[in-house]
Amino acid sequence: MYRSAIRSYQDVQYLADLPRENAAAAFMKAARLLHEASTQPPEQESYSSALRFNLSLWTIIQSSLLDPANELPLEIKSNILSLAWISTEGLPPNKGPIPLG
C-alpha cells in the first residue's frame, strides 16, 4: 500500500516537471497503462495504477490551464478543461465546454 502511494507521488513529481516537448510521451504512457489495465480484472494493481497516473496527468494539466500565466486562448483552455473534467470525473451533461470567464 505504501509502495503505491510512493509511486503515485513519484509520478506526480515527474509530471510536474514535464517539459512541453514530453507531453505527448506522458499521454502515450497514460494510454498504454489504461489499455494494459483494460485487459486485467478491475481489482488488479495495474488497473489502480493506470487510473492514478491518468488522474495525476489531468490534474497537472488542469492546474497549468488555470495558471494566470498560461497564454493559451480562452476557448482552447475551456475545451481542454472539458476533456480534463471528463477524464477525471466522468461524462458531463451535454452542456458544451466548461466556461472560464
Secondary structure, DSSP 8 states (H G I E B T S, - for coil): -HHHHHHHHHHHHHHHT--GGGHHHHHHHHHHHHHHHHTS-TTSHHHHHHHHHHHHHHHHHHHHHHSTT--S-HHHHHHHHHHHHHHHH----S--S----
